[in-house]
Amino acid sequence: MQEPLEEEVQEIKEQPHDTKEERVAKLEEKKTEGATPQSVINQDILSIDTSVTIINKQLIKEMKTNKQLDETLTKMKVKGLQQLLSLGTNSSLVSYRIRRGMRMEIEQLQLLLTNKTGLLDQSKLLIDIKREIAELQEEISIMSVHILNKREENKKYRNILRMNKPTEESVFIARYHYHATMSGRISFSEGEQLEIYEKEDSFYWKGRSLVSGDEGVIPSSCVYSMSESLQLLKFILSIEEVSLPILQKIRDNSCSNDEKASLFLEIINDDPIMISALRQDKKQHDKRVTGRVKWDSDRVTLYSPSPVQCNDAISNINNNRKKIDLRSSSTIGTVSLLSSTKLHTLNLRRLEIWLTPLTNDCIQYLCTLLTNNETIQELVINGHSISDRGVINICQALEHNFRLTSLDLSNNPLITCTSGQALSHLLLNNSFLVKLNLRETSLSTESILLILQSLCYNNNIRRFILDERHKETCINIYPNYHLIHDRVRWWPY
């Protein structure tokens, strides 16, 4: 009876089966490979389904083997019972020992059968797999909710953008290319649309590019809008007096409003700084700005002066005060000061004009002053005060000026490559200039190279100030840079 049983058991032992530790290790390995993306989760579920199918097939095979073993056990029980009956009832002790021995063999065989077939472990593995599937399905549900929330957030963001869509009045167009030279400002190209949302400062607005999305400070002199232009036209038609003859012609013209608008647009296209000048006029008019005059020992400073204040200052000025400083002036105040013939005879040394847009008419008065006054040695036109046309006219006036030694045109973004040729000619024809400041302008690198070539022929210029953004190109491209490098200053220093 023992030999067939041992052969059956040995046959079961020889069958290949994964140990419990191996199956647990495989399961742990699958758990560590989890991933949250949808595609990876789907792949894991597919892999789990495949594993379940394989395990089911193994389970069926093991169940068949188990059935065969059960049949073998049954045969063994029958055989043992027959042997027991054949012994008779002579000795109950022998019968008890035989039954107990068979029972122990049967229990050992069942235990071996359970361990080898792995039915209990397979059942546990199935339970673990089902739990893992449930966890993955829960993760899928969480991800789905997350995706829906993101969609809602995106929809809300789109609604906010739609609500914050720039109005027609807040959108301006760039008239020139502008390269930001300071932090906080943004660069933009000609024709680029810009949204302006803060105009507290007259010359530095805050806004963003509708092309690049960059936000920051924008020089107001470089942008315009049709809506604002029409508002400025309405302003000059409504006030009692205008100082510029060209604007007075529009007021006196009996044509229709549409024709007046057409004439006005021609004027601002011909004189780009006109818009900045009229903005300043309108702002000071609306706020009822009251100018003031400050007298120092060697200078007089006029802040947003009225025509009356300008006339009083000119009347009281004497040769002891050799400097005149004009700041944030309206066109009517600027014309009142620069058109005065008394300035032609004053013993002036320095004239400074800050944050005061000089229209074509104002430039003409200034050029006349530079021609007639024989004492002015320093001229400063700073802060959005001059455009290309003004630079060209001043350069022409200075070609035969033998007194001016310092010209500061810094911080004027309306000075572009158009002024390059005029500045180059100025250095070739004027031998009295010692200092020329062109920092924070919109001059192109090509224009700077042209001016540097003229600098080689002008040995009187001792200090030539330029934006540092041109430095590398000028040094690498201009072959004679080593001859002038000690006279060039790159800003910021």
Backbone torsions as a table, in degrees:
resi	resn	phi	psi	omega
1	MET	NA	-31.5	-176.8
2	GLN	-73.9	-34.8	-174.4
3	GLU	-65.4	-48.8	177.3
4	PRO	-59.4	-37.9	-178.7
5	LEU	-64.9	-44.0	-179.8
6	GLU	-65.7	-35.4	177.6
7	GLU	-65.1	-40.8	178.3
8	GLU	-63.1	-45.2	-179.2
9	VAL	-63.4	-43.8	178.8
10	GLN	-61.3	-38.1	178.3
11	GLU	-64.6	-38.3	177.9
12	ILE	-66.9	-41.1	-178.4
13	LYS	-62.4	-35.1	-175.6
14	GLU	-75.1	-15.1	178.5
15	GLN	-68.9	135.6	-177.3
16	PRO	-74.3	127.7	176.1
17	HIS	-142.2	144.5	173.2
18	ASP	-71.5	139.1	175.9
19	THR	-72.2	166.9	179.2
20	LYS	-64.0	-40.9	-179.3
21	GLU	-63.9	-38.4	179.7
22	GLU	-65.2	-42.9	179.2
23	ARG	-65.5	-40.1	178.1
24	VAL	-64.4	-40.8	178.9
25	ALA	-62.3	-41.9	177.8
26	LYS	-62.6	-40.6	179.6
27	LEU	-65.4	-42.3	178.6
28	GLU	-64.1	-37.3	178.1
29	GLU	-61.9	-40.1	177.5
30	LYS	-64.5	-36.3	-177.9
31	LYS	-67.0	-35.6	-178.6
32	THR	-74.1	-11.6	-178.8
33	GLU	-95.0	14.5	-178.2
34	GLY	-67.0	151.7	178.2
35	ALA	-146.2	151.0	-176.1
36	THR	-87.9	-27.7	-179.2
37	PRO	-58.3	148.8	-174.8
38	GLN	-57.5	-44.9	-175.8
39	SER	-64.1	-39.0	179.7
40	VAL	-68.8	-40.2	178.1
41	ILE	-60.6	-44.4	178.6
42	ASN	-60.4	-40.4	178.6
43	GLN	-64.8	-40.5	178.7
44	ASP	-63.3	-42.1	179.8
45	ILE	-62.7	-42.1	179.4
46	LEU	-63.5	-41.1	178.6
47	SER	-64.7	-39.8	179.5
48	ILE	-65.2	-43.6	178.3
49	ASP	-58.6	-41.1	179.0
50	THR	-63.5	-43.0	178.9
51	SER	-62.5	-41.7	179.6
52	VAL	-61.6	-41.7	179.5
53	THR	-61.9	-44.2	179.5
54	ILE	-63.3	-43.1	-179.2
55	ILE	-64.1	-39.8	177.8
56	ASN	-60.7	-42.5	177.8
57	LYS	-62.5	-43.5	177.3
58	GLN	-62.3	-39.5	-179.4
59	LEU	-63.1	-42.1	178.6
60	ILE	-61.9	-42.4	179.8
61	LYS	-62.7	-44.2	179.9
62	GLU	-66.1	-35.1	178.5
63	MET	-65.2	-37.5	175.6
64	LYS	-62.6	-43.6	178.4
65	THR	-62.2	-41.8	179.3
66	ASN	-60.8	-40.9	179.0
67	LYS	-62.5	-41.2	178.0
68	GLN	-62.6	-41.3	178.2
69	LEU	-65.1	-40.7	177.8
70	ASP	-60.2	-42.8	178.0
71	GLU	-62.0	-39.5	178.3
72	THR	-64.0	-42.5	178.3
73	LEU	-61.7	-41.7	179.5
74	THR	-61.0	-44.7	178.8
75	LYS	-62.1	-39.9	179.6
76	MET	-65.0	-40.0	178.1
77	LYS	-62.7	-43.9	179.6
78	VAL	-62.8	-44.5	-179.7
79	LYS	-62.9	-40.5	179.3
80	GLY	-67.0	-36.4	179.1
81	LEU	-66.4	-40.5	178.2
82	GLN	-62.5	-43.7	178.2
83	GLN	-61.9	-38.8	-179.5
84	LEU	-64.5	-40.5	179.3
85	LEU	-66.2	-33.2	-178.6
86	SER	-71.0	-20.1	178.8
87	LEU	-73.7	-24.7	-179.3
88	GLY	82.8	-165.3	-176.6
89	THR	-112.6	24.8	-176.6
90	ASN	-68.2	-36.7	-174.9
91	SER	-137.8	110.7	178.5
92	SER	-69.1	-29.7	-179.6
93	LEU	-65.4	-41.0	179.3
94	VAL	-65.3	-41.5	179.9
95	SER	-62.8	-40.8	-178.6
96	TYR	-64.6	-42.3	-179.9
97	ARG	-65.2	-38.6	-179.7
98	ILE	-66.6	-43.9	-179.7
99	ARG	-64.3	-41.7	179.5
100	ARG	-65.8	-39.5	178.2
101	GLY	-63.9	-42.8	178.8
102	MET	-65.3	-39.8	179.8
103	ARG	-62.8	-41.6	178.7
104	MET	-64.9	-41.7	179.0
105	GLU	-64.7	-40.3	179.6
106	ILE	-64.2	-42.7	179.9
107	GLU	-64.8	-40.8	177.5
108	GLN	-64.1	-40.0	-179.5
109	LEU	-66.7	-40.5	177.1
110	GLN	-64.0	-41.8	178.3
111	LEU	-62.8	-44.1	178.6
112	LEU	-63.1	-40.9	179.3
113	LEU	-62.3	-42.3	-179.9
114	THR	-65.4	-43.2	-179.5
115	ASN	-66.6	-39.0	-176.2
116	LYS	-76.3	-38.4	180.0
117	THR	-75.3	-22.9	178.5
118	GLY	67.8	28.2	-177.5
119	LEU	-63.1	-42.4	-178.9
120	LEU	-67.2	-42.8	179.8
121	ASP	-66.7	-38.1	179.1
122	GLN	-63.7	-39.3	179.0
123	SER	-64.4	-42.5	178.1
124	LYS	-64.4	-40.1	179.0
125	LEU	-62.2	-40.7	177.7
126	LEU	-62.2	-41.1	179.3
127	ILE	-63.6	-42.2	178.8
128	ASP	-63.6	-40.8	179.8
129	ILE	-64.1	-43.9	178.0
130	LYS	-61.1	-39.3	178.8
131	ARG	-65.6	-39.7	178.3
132	GLU	-64.5	-41.2	177.2
133	ILE	-60.9	-42.9	179.7
134	ALA	-62.3	-40.6	178.8
135	GLU	-64.7	-41.0	178.6
136	LEU	-65.2	-40.0	177.7
137	GLN	-63.7	-35.0	177.2
138	GLU	-66.3	-40.3	177.2
139	GLU	-63.4	-39.4	178.0
140	ILE	-61.5	-42.5	179.4
141	SER	-63.0	-41.9	179.3
142	ILE	-63.7	-42.6	178.7
143	MET	-64.5	-37.7	178.4
144	SER	-62.9	-42.8	177.3
145	VAL	-63.2	-40.7	179.0
146	HIS	-62.1	-43.0	179.4
147	ILE	-62.7	-42.1	178.8
148	LEU	-63.3	-39.9	177.9
149	ASN	-63.7	-41.1	178.0
150	LYS	-62.4	-40.7	178.1
151	ARG	-61.1	-40.5	178.7
152	GLU	-65.6	-39.9	178.1
153	GLU	-63.4	-44.2	178.7
154	ASN	-62.1	-40.0	179.0
155	LYS	-64.8	-40.5	178.3
156	LYS	-65.3	-40.3	178.9
157	TYR	-63.9	-41.6	178.2
158	ARG	-63.3	-36.9	178.3
159	ASN	-66.1	-37.8	178.3
160	ILE	-64.6	-43.3	178.0
161	LEU	-61.9	-39.1	-179.5
162	ARG	-65.9	-38.8	179.1
163	MET	-69.3	-33.1	-178.4
164	ASN	-93.9	19.5	178.9
165	LYS	-60.9	131.6	-176.3
166	PRO	-57.4	140.6	175.8
167	THR	-81.2	165.6	-179.5
168	GLU	-61.8	-36.1	-178.5
169	GLU	-70.9	-23.1	-175.5
170	SER	-93.3	-7.1	-178.2
171	VAL	-94.7	125.7	179.0
172	PHE	-120.8	160.6	-179.4
173	ILE	-113.3	136.2	177.4
174	ALA	-75.3	127.7	179.4
175	ARG	-85.4	-22.5	-176.6
176	TYR	-140.5	164.7	166.3
177	HIS	-71.7	137.2	178.3
178	TYR	-132.0	127.5	177.8
179	HIS	-107.6	114.7	-178.0
180	ALA	-64.1	129.1	-179.5
181	THR	-107.5	-3.1	-179.6
182	MET	-136.0	152.2	178.7
183	SER	-64.6	145.2	-179.3
184	GLY	94.6	-17.2	177.4
185	ARG	-97.1	160.8	-179.9
186	ILE	-119.7	148.2	176.1
187	SER	-92.0	152.4	177.7
188	PHE	-156.5	167.7	-176.6
189	SER	-109.7	160.3	178.5
190	GLU	-59.6	134.1	-179.3
191	GLY	86.1	-4.8	-178.5
192	GLU	-72.3	141.1	178.5
193	GLN	-86.5	136.3	-178.1
194	LEU	-132.2	134.3	175.3
195	GLU	-93.9	125.1	178.7
196	ILE	-104.1	124.5	179.9
197	TYR	-122.7	2.6	174.9
198	GLU	-151.1	129.4	-177.3
199	LYS	-129.8	33.8	-176.8
200	GLU	-63.3	-39.9	177.1
201	ASP	-90.9	140.9	-176.0
202	SER	-65.9	-34.6	-171.8
203	PHE	-114.5	-9.4	178.7
204	TYR	-129.1	102.2	179.1
205	TRP	-95.3	165.3	175.6
206	LYS	-113.9	138.0	-178.8
207	GLY	-174.7	-164.3	-179.4
208	ARG	-144.7	153.4	176.9
209	SER	-81.1	131.0	176.7
210	LEU	-81.3	-0.8	177.3
211	VAL	-99.5	-55.8	-177.5
212	SER	-91.6	-22.1	-176.3
213	GLY	84.4	-2.9	179.6
214	ASP	-65.1	141.5	178.4
215	GLU	-119.4	146.3	177.9
216	GLY	161.5	-158.0	-177.4
217	VAL	-84.1	136.7	-178.4
218	ILE	-125.8	126.8	176.2
219	PRO	-67.4	120.2	-173.6
220	SER	-66.0	-26.6	-178.1
221	SER	-67.8	-14.2	-177.3
222	CYS	-94.5	-2.1	-175.0
223	VAL	-129.3	159.0	177.6
224	TYR	-153.4	165.8	173.2
225	SER	-145.2	148.8	179.7
226	MET	-64.7	-38.7	-179.9
227	SER	-61.0	-46.1	179.6
228	GLU	-66.3	-38.2	-179.5
229	SER	-60.0	-41.4	179.0
230	LEU	-68.2	-33.2	176.3
231	GLN	-66.7	-38.4	177.7
232	LEU	-67.0	-37.4	175.7
233	LEU	-62.7	-43.3	178.0
234	LYS	-60.6	-36.1	179.8
235	PHE	-65.1	-49.9	-176.9
236	ILE	-68.6	-22.4	176.3
237	LEU	-80.6	-17.6	-174.2
238	SER	-98.5	-24.6	-176.1
239	ILE	-78.7	163.6	-174.8
240	GLU	-73.1	-34.8	-172.8
241	GLU	-146.2	140.3	171.5
242	VAL	-120.5	150.0	-174.1
243	SER	-93.5	-21.7	-174.7
244	LEU	-93.2	125.7	-179.2
245	PRO	-57.5	-35.3	-177.6
246	ILE	-66.3	-31.6	176.5
247	LEU	-78.5	-31.6	177.7
248	GLN	-64.5	-32.9	177.4
249	LYS	-61.7	-39.0	177.8
250	ILE	-65.5	-42.5	179.8
251	ARG	-63.0	-39.0	-176.6
252	ASP	-80.8	-15.2	-177.5
253	ASN	-69.9	135.7	-178.4
254	SER	-91.0	10.8	-178.7
255	CYS	-72.7	174.7	-178.9
256	SER	-71.1	166.9	179.6
257	ASN	-63.6	-35.1	178.1
258	ASP	-64.2	-40.4	178.4
259	GLU	-68.7	-36.9	176.2
260	LYS	-64.5	-39.6	177.8
261	ALA	-62.9	-40.0	178.5
262	SER	-64.0	-42.0	177.7
263	LEU	-64.5	-40.3	-179.2
264	PHE	-65.3	-41.3	178.8
265	LEU	-64.0	-35.4	175.9
266	GLU	-64.1	-38.9	-179.4
267	ILE	-64.7	-47.1	-177.1
268	ILE	-72.4	-24.0	174.0
269	ASN	-73.2	-34.7	179.7
270	ASP	-76.0	-30.7	-177.2
271	ASP	-130.7	85.3	-173.0
272	PRO	-57.3	-29.4	-176.9
273	ILE	-77.5	-7.0	178.7
274	MET	-58.8	-37.9	-179.3
275	ILE	-61.8	-46.3	179.4
276	SER	-61.8	-39.2	-180.0
277	ALA	-64.5	-44.3	-179.2
278	LEU	-70.3	-33.0	174.9
279	ARG	-59.7	-45.0	-179.3
280	GLN	-65.9	-40.6	177.8
281	ASP	-59.8	-47.2	-176.7
282	LYS	-66.1	-41.4	-179.4
283	LYS	-63.3	-45.9	-179.8
284	GLN	-68.6	-33.2	177.4
285	HIS	-67.5	-46.8	-178.1
286	ASP	-66.2	-34.9	-179.0
287	LYS	-90.8	0.7	-179.6
288	ARG	51.1	51.0	-177.9
289	VAL	-65.5	133.3	175.8
290	THR	-106.9	115.3	-178.5
291	GLY	-72.0	172.4	177.9
292	ARG	-147.7	159.4	-179.9
293	VAL	-125.2	130.5	-179.6
294	LYS	-115.1	127.3	-178.8
295	TRP	-105.9	124.4	174.0
296	ASP	-116.6	175.4	-175.0
297	SER	-62.6	-36.4	-175.6
298	ASP	-118.6	1.9	-177.8
299	ARG	-152.2	164.7	171.8
300	VAL	-127.7	132.3	-178.7
301	THR	-116.9	128.9	-179.7
302	LEU	-112.8	118.8	179.6
303	TYR	-104.3	115.9	179.5
304	SER	43.2	53.2	-172.7
305	PRO	-73.1	149.1	170.9
306	SER	-83.7	164.3	176.7
307	PRO	-56.5	-36.4	179.4
308	VAL	-64.8	-44.0	179.6
309	GLN	-64.4	-37.9	177.6
310	CYS	-63.6	-45.4	-179.5
311	ASN	-64.4	-39.9	178.0
312	ASP	-64.6	-40.6	-179.3
313	ALA	-64.6	-42.6	-179.9
314	ILE	-64.9	-37.7	-179.1
315	SER	-67.8	-35.4	-174.0
316	ASN	-94.9	-9.4	-178.3
317	ILE	-72.4	147.9	179.0
318	ASN	-135.7	-178.5	-174.9
319	ASN	-72.1	-10.2	177.2
320	ASN	-73.1	-28.9	178.7
321	ARG	-96.8	108.6	-171.9
322	LYS	-100.5	4.1	-178.2
323	LYS	-130.5	135.2	173.5
324	ILE	-120.8	129.8	-177.6
325	ASP	-122.7	115.1	-179.5
326	LEU	-109.2	123.9	-175.3
327	ARG	-131.0	134.9	174.2
328	SER	49.4	48.6	-176.3
329	SER	-91.1	148.2	171.8
330	SER	-78.2	167.6	179.9
331	THR	-62.5	-37.5	-178.3
332	ILE	-68.1	-35.1	176.9
333	GLY	-71.8	-40.3	-179.8
334	THR	-63.5	-46.1	178.9
335	VAL	-61.8	-40.3	-179.8
336	SER	-60.3	-38.3	-177.9
337	LEU	-78.2	-53.4	-172.1
338	LEU	-71.8	-23.5	-178.7
339	SER	-83.8	-7.3	-179.1
340	SER	-70.2	126.2	179.6
341	THR	-73.5	-15.1	178.5
342	LYS	-64.0	-31.1	179.0
343	LEU	-63.5	-25.0	-177.9
344	HIS	-65.5	-25.5	-174.7
345	THR	-109.3	-5.2	179.7
346	LEU	-71.5	151.7	178.7
347	ASN	-86.3	67.0	-177.8
348	LEU	-84.6	145.1	173.7
349	ARG	-112.4	-32.2	-173.8
350	ARG	-142.4	133.7	176.0
351	LEU	-125.0	123.0	-179.5
352	GLU	-119.3	134.7	177.6
353	ILE	-128.8	114.9	-175.7
354	TRP	-120.6	135.5	172.7
355	LEU	49.8	42.0	-177.9
356	THR	-133.7	94.7	-178.1
357	PRO	-59.5	121.4	-178.5
358	LEU	-95.7	106.5	177.4
359	THR	-73.0	175.0	-179.0
360	ASN	-56.1	-41.4	179.2
361	ASP	-63.3	-42.1	179.5
362	CYS	-65.4	-38.2	179.0
363	ILE	-63.4	-39.3	179.0
364	GLN	-62.5	-41.7	176.9
365	TYR	-63.9	-39.2	-180.0
366	LEU	-66.9	-42.1	178.8
367	CYS	-62.9	-38.1	176.7
368	THR	-63.8	-39.7	178.2
369	LEU	-64.1	-44.5	-179.9
370	LEU	-64.1	-30.9	179.8
371	THR	-75.3	-37.8	-172.6
372	ASN	-92.3	-32.1	-179.1
373	ASN	-82.4	127.1	-174.0
374	GLU	-102.1	12.4	-176.6
375	THR	-120.1	-15.7	-176.9
376	ILE	-67.3	122.0	-178.7
377	GLN	-111.1	-22.6	-177.1
378	GLU	-131.0	131.7	178.9
379	LEU	-128.7	123.7	178.2
380	VAL	-119.0	121.0	173.6
381	ILE	-125.3	99.2	-167.5
382	ASN	-127.5	147.7	170.2
383	GLY	80.5	70.4	173.4
384	HIS	58.8	35.1	-173.2
385	SER	-105.3	-10.7	-175.2
386	ILE	-147.6	149.0	178.2
387	SER	-117.4	-176.2	-178.0
388	ASP	-56.1	-43.1	-176.6
389	ARG	-63.5	-38.8	177.3
390	GLY	-65.8	-40.8	179.1
391	VAL	-62.3	-44.9	-179.6
392	ILE	-60.0	-44.8	-179.5
393	ASN	-66.1	-40.6	180.0
394	ILE	-68.3	-39.4	178.0
395	CYS	-61.3	-39.7	177.7
396	GLN	-65.0	-38.7	-179.9
397	ALA	-69.0	-27.8	-175.7
398	LEU	-91.9	-6.9	-178.4
399	GLU	-61.2	-30.5	-179.7
400	HIS	-117.3	23.6	176.7
401	ASN	-93.0	126.6	-175.0
402	PHE	-110.2	20.3	-177.1
403	ARG	-123.1	-36.5	-175.4
404	LEU	-69.5	125.3	-179.4
405	THR	-111.9	-17.1	-177.0
406	SER	-136.7	128.3	178.1
407	LEU	-128.6	117.6	-178.5
408	ASP	-113.8	110.5	178.4
409	LEU	-116.6	28.9	-174.7
410	SER	-72.7	159.4	176.0
411	ASN	58.8	46.4	176.5
412	ASN	-129.8	89.9	-175.9
413	PRO	-66.2	-13.1	178.2
414	LEU	-84.2	1.8	170.8
415	ILE	-87.5	110.3	-174.8
416	THR	-116.5	-167.6	-179.8
417	CYS	-61.3	-20.1	178.0
418	THR	-60.5	-29.1	-179.4
419	SER	-83.5	-10.8	-174.7
420	GLY	-57.7	-46.1	-178.4
421	GLN	-63.2	-44.1	-179.1
422	ALA	-63.6	-41.8	179.3
423	LEU	-67.5	-36.5	177.2
424	SER	-63.4	-44.6	177.4
425	HIS	-63.8	-35.6	179.8
426	LEU	-60.7	-43.9	-179.7
427	LEU	-67.4	-29.6	179.0
428	LEU	-74.8	-31.9	-172.3
429	ASN	-103.8	-19.2	-178.9
430	ASN	-106.3	122.1	-177.0
431	SER	-108.2	14.1	-177.3
432	PHE	-109.4	-20.0	179.2
433	LEU	-64.7	134.4	177.9
434	VAL	-111.2	-30.6	-177.4
435	LYS	-133.7	134.5	176.4
436	LEU	-136.2	122.1	-177.2
437	ASN	-113.9	116.0	180.0
438	LEU	-124.1	26.5	179.9
439	ARG	-73.1	155.9	178.9
440	GLU	54.8	48.4	172.2
441	THR	-119.9	176.0	178.8
442	SER	-102.0	23.5	175.7
443	LEU	-62.3	137.1	178.8
444	SER	-78.8	163.7	178.0
445	THR	-63.4	-35.0	177.6
446	GLU	-61.9	-40.1	178.2
447	SER	-65.8	-39.8	178.9
448	ILE	-63.1	-41.7	178.3
449	LEU	-62.1	-38.3	178.1
450	LEU	-63.6	-42.0	179.6
451	ILE	-67.6	-37.5	179.0
452	LEU	-63.5	-34.6	177.3
453	GLN	-61.9	-41.5	178.1
454	SER	-68.6	-29.8	-179.8
455	LEU	-62.7	-28.7	178.7
456	CYS	-63.6	-26.7	-178.8
457	TYR	-97.1	-0.2	178.9
458	ASN	-120.1	100.3	-177.2
459	ASN	-85.7	-4.0	-178.9
460	ASN	-81.4	-29.1	178.5
461	ILE	-66.1	117.2	179.9
462	ARG	-102.7	-18.3	-178.7
463	ARG	-144.2	112.6	-178.4
464	PHE	-121.1	112.4	-172.2
465	ILE	-103.2	127.5	-177.4
466	LEU	-135.0	163.8	176.5
467	ASP	-72.1	139.4	-176.3
468	GLU	-65.4	-21.2	-178.2
469	ARG	-62.8	-18.5	178.4
470	HIS	-91.1	-9.8	-167.7
471	LYS	-59.7	-54.2	-173.8
472	GLU	-59.7	-45.6	-179.1
473	THR	-64.5	-43.2	-178.9
474	CYS	-63.2	-42.3	-179.0
475	ILE	-65.9	-40.5	-175.5
476	ASN	-79.5	-29.6	-173.4
477	ILE	-97.7	-41.0	-174.3
478	TYR	-77.7	113.6	-173.1
479	PRO	-68.3	-25.9	-177.4
480	ASN	-99.5	18.4	-177.4
481	TYR	-60.1	-32.8	-178.4
482	HIS	-63.3	-19.5	-179.8
483	LEU	-80.4	-20.0	-175.1
484	ILE	-123.1	0.5	-171.4
485	HIS	-58.7	-30.6	-177.6
486	ASP	-76.2	-8.6	-180.0
487	ARG	-105.5	-8.8	-178.3
488	VAL	-97.1	133.1	175.6
489	ARG	-118.5	127.1	-179.3
490	TRP	-97.8	125.5	-177.1
491	TRP	-103.0	138.6	0.2
492	PRO	-71.5	148.1	-174.2
493	TYR	-69.6	NA	NA
